[in-house]
Amino acid sequence: SAVAAGRVVTIPGSAISLNEWHGTGYITRNPNTGEGTYIISNGYAGGGTSSSPAPGALGFLARRYAAIALGKPAREVLLNSGIFNYWLPFAMDEYVTFHIALMLMARGYIPRFENTFSKATFLNLVNRQDNAIIYYSGHGAKPGNGYDASLIPGYLPNGDPDYVYPNDIHANARVVFLNACHSATGNFSTAFGSGNELFLGWDKAIYPTVSTYFGYEWWKFMALGSTASFAASAAELGSGFFTSDEVFPAQPKIKISNPNFRLW
């Protein structure tokens, strides 16, 4: 209505989060007189400020959610296989994702943690519009059926992979980390809605223990306020668990859509 009345309206490109406030604002200006009106959502006005996160339960109620999805290990990994090395990555996955959930909870996000052993349970978890963060640790693949890449949270009764494709995603998360092989080779980087500010994924295959430990270290540095690129470099160099060639070779295996992004 302001535009129809001949005013010039300036709006931000996306919503803004500051402390416990999340919203937007806009300016309407009369081009003839210079008179302007500054509108801020949620009843704020000039001279006011947003509140710091509340320390107790009420502060948690003002927060958004972090979906932590842990996929099933490959169906050939059987309990009676006797091969300990096959079970080690999955046990480490559970340990690491639990601690990532604690890191995010300490910053005011409410974790939704689920062993998503099928496409249905995975999508039920990540396709909720109030998830601000999505972290998936599990299998990914390039099935070669016309799609660039897929995730494999579980397996069908006949043993075939239960594929999740980019066009199955209808989320709108601020941060997405798909800790799965080939998760950055397709369209997943653009599948998480207009609110997505940072996407991370693996461009190629990666050894699961390496990628899981990298994910833990990356979230640890992000929780301290690092940029996405610094956190990745620090995770690579500081862990002593893997070499730079495994994570950042000449053709990097991991892709970061917004290297300068900070979580807080």
C-alpha positions in Angstrom: 0.0 0.0 0.0 2.9 2.4 0.7 4.3 1.7 -2.8 0.9 2.3 -4.3 0.8 5.6 -2.5 4.0 6.7 -4.2 6.5 6.0 -1.5 9.8 4.3 -1.9 10.1 1.2 0.3 13.4 -0.4 1.3 13.4 -4.0 2.7 16.2 -6.4 3.7 17.0 -9.5 1.7 16.2 -11.9 4.5 15.0 -12.1 8.1 17.4 -11.2 10.9 18.2 -12.9 14.2 19.6 -10.9 17.2 19.7 -12.4 20.7 16.1 -13.6 21.3 14.6 -11.5 18.5 13.9 -12.8 15.0 12.2 -10.6 12.4 12.5 -8.0 9.8 12.1 -4.3 9.2 11.5 -1.8 6.4 11.6 1.9 5.5 9.0 3.8 3.7 10.1 7.2 2.4 8.3 10.1 0.6 10.6 10.9 -2.3 9.3 14.5 -2.5 9.7 15.5 1.2 12.2 13.0 2.4 9.9 12.1 5.3 10.4 8.4 6.3 8.9 5.8 8.5 11.0 3.0 10.0 9.0 -0.2 10.8 10.5 -3.0 12.9 8.5 -6.2 13.5 7.5 -7.5 17.0 6.8 -4.0 18.3 10.3 -2.7 18.4 11.1 1.0 17.7 13.9 3.4 17.7 15.8 3.5 21.0 14.9 -0.1 21.9 17.0 -3.2 21.8 16.6 -6.9 21.8 16.9 -9.0 25.0 19.8 -11.3 25.6 18.9 -15.0 25.7 17.1 -15.8 28.9 19.1 -18.3 31.1 16.2 -20.6 31.9 13.4 -22.6 30.4 11.7 -19.4 29.0 14.8 -18.7 27.0 14.7 -22.2 25.5 11.0 -21.6 24.4 12.1 -18.7 22.3 14.6 -20.8 20.4 14.4 -22.8 17.3 15.4 -26.4 16.7 18.3 -28.4 15.5 17.5 -31.7 13.7 20.3 -34.3 14.3 19.8 -37.3 12.0 21.9 -40.4 12.2 21.5 -42.9 9.4 21.8 -46.7 9.6 25.1 -48.4 8.8 25.4 -50.4 5.7 23.2 -53.5 5.8 26.3 -55.8 5.3 27.6 -54.7 8.7 26.2 -57.4 10.9 26.4 -57.8 14.6 27.8 -61.3 14.2 30.3 -60.3 11.5 33.1 -60.3 14.0 34.8 -57.4 12.2 35.1 -54.7 14.9 36.4 -52.1 12.4 33.0 -52.1 10.7 31.1 -51.2 13.9 33.6 -48.6 15.1 32.5 -45.8 12.7 28.8 -46.2 13.7 29.5 -46.3 17.4 31.6 -43.1 16.9 28.7 -41.5 15.0 26.4 -42.0 17.9 28.9 -40.5 20.3 29.7 -37.5 18.1 26.2 -36.6 17.2 25.2 -36.7 20.9 27.9 -34.2 21.7 27.0 -32.0 18.7 23.5 -31.9 20.1 24.9 -30.8 23.5 26.9 -28.0 21.9 23.9 -26.7 20.1 21.7 -27.0 23.2 24.2 -24.9 25.1 23.7 -22.2 22.5 19.9 -22.2 22.9 18.8 -24.7 20.2 16.6 -27.5 21.1 18.0 -30.7 19.6 15.8 -33.2 17.8 17.9 -36.4 17.7 16.7 -39.4 15.8 18.2 -42.6 14.4 16.6 -42.2 11.0 16.7 -45.7 9.6 14.4 -45.0 6.6 13.5 -42.3 4.1 10.2 -41.7 5.8 11.7 -41.1 9.3 14.5 -38.9 7.8 12.1 -36.7 6.0 9.7 -36.4 8.9 12.6 -35.0 10.9 14.2 -32.6 8.5 11.2 -31.3 6.6 9.9 -29.4 9.7 9.9 -25.7 9.0 11.1 -24.7 12.5 14.5 -26.5 12.1 17.2 -23.8 12.1 20.0 -26.4 11.8 20.1 -29.8 10.1 23.0 -32.2 10.6 22.9 -35.6 8.9 25.6 -38.2 9.4 25.3 -41.4 7.3 25.6 -42.8 3.9 25.4 -41.0 0.6 25.8 -42.3 -3.0 25.5 -41.5 -6.7 23.0 -44.1 -7.8 23.3 -43.3 -11.5 19.6 -43.1 -12.2 19.5 -39.5 -13.4 20.0 -37.9 -10.0 23.3 -36.2 -9.1 23.4 -37.6 -5.6 21.3 -39.2 -2.8 21.4 -39.9 0.9 20.9 -43.4 2.3 19.5 -43.2 5.8 18.5 -46.9 5.7 17.7 -49.9 3.6 14.5 -51.5 2.3 13.3 -55.0 3.4 14.8 -56.4 0.2 18.2 -54.9 1.0 18.1 -52.1 -1.6 19.1 -48.6 -0.4 16.2 -46.3 0.6 17.3 -43.3 -1.4 16.6 -39.6 -0.4 16.9 -37.2 -3.3 17.2 -33.4 -3.3 13.6 -32.9 -4.5 12.4 -34.9 -1.4 13.6 -32.0 0.8 11.1 -29.3 1.7 12.9 -27.8 4.7 14.0 -24.2 5.3 17.0 -24.5 7.6 19.6 -21.8 8.3 22.5 -24.3 8.5 22.8 -27.7 6.8 25.7 -30.1 7.2 25.3 -33.4 5.2 28.1 -35.5 6.5 27.8 -38.1 3.7 29.7 -39.2 0.7 28.8 -37.2 -2.5 26.3 -35.0 -0.6 27.7 -31.9 -2.3 27.8 -33.2 -5.9 24.2 -32.7 -6.6 21.4 -30.2 -5.8 21.3 -30.7 -2.1 23.0 -27.3 -1.6 19.9 -25.6 -3.0 17.3 -27.9 -1.6 16.9 -26.4 1.9 14.9 -23.3 1.2 15.4 -19.6 1.0 16.5 -19.4 4.6 19.6 -21.5 4.1 22.7 -19.4 4.8 25.3 -22.2 5.0 25.6 -25.6 3.3 28.4 -28.1 3.8 28.7 -31.5 2.1 31.3 -33.9 0.8 32.1 -33.7 -2.9 33.5 -37.2 -3.1 33.6 -40.4 -1.0 35.2 -40.1 2.4 36.1 -42.6 5.1 33.3 -42.5 7.7 35.5 -42.2 10.8 37.4 -39.3 9.2 34.3 -37.4 8.2 32.6 -38.1 11.6 35.6 -36.7 13.6 35.8 -33.8 11.2 32.2 -33.0 11.8 32.7 -33.1 15.6 35.7 -30.8 15.4 34.0 -28.4 13.0 30.9 -27.9 15.3 33.2 -27.4 18.2 35.0 -24.5 16.6 31.7 -23.1 15.2 30.3 -23.2 18.8 33.2 -20.9 19.8 32.3 -18.4 17.2 34.6 -19.2 14.3 33.8 -18.7 10.7 32.9 -21.8 8.7 36.2 -21.9 6.8 38.3 -21.3 9.9 36.5 -24.1 11.7 37.2 -26.4 8.8 40.9 -25.6 8.7 41.1 -25.9 12.5 39.3 -29.2 12.5 41.7 -30.5 9.8 44.9 -29.2 11.4 44.2 -29.5 15.1 42.8 -32.9 15.5 45.8 -35.0 14.4 43.4 -37.6 13.3 43.7 -37.2 9.6 46.0 -35.5 7.1 45.2 -32.4 5.0 45.3 -34.7 1.9 42.2 -36.5 3.2 40.1 -33.4 3.8 41.6 -30.7 1.6 43.5 -32.3 -1.3 44.1 -30.5 -4.6 40.5 -31.1 -5.4 38.7 -30.5 -2.1 36.4 -33.1 -0.9 34.3 -30.8 1.3 32.3 -27.8 0.0 31.3 -24.8 2.1 28.8 -22.5 0.5 29.5 -19.5 2.7 33.1 -19.6 4.1 32.6 -16.4 6.2 29.5 -17.6 7.9 29.4 -17.5 11.7 26.8 -19.4 13.8 26.5 -16.7 16.4 
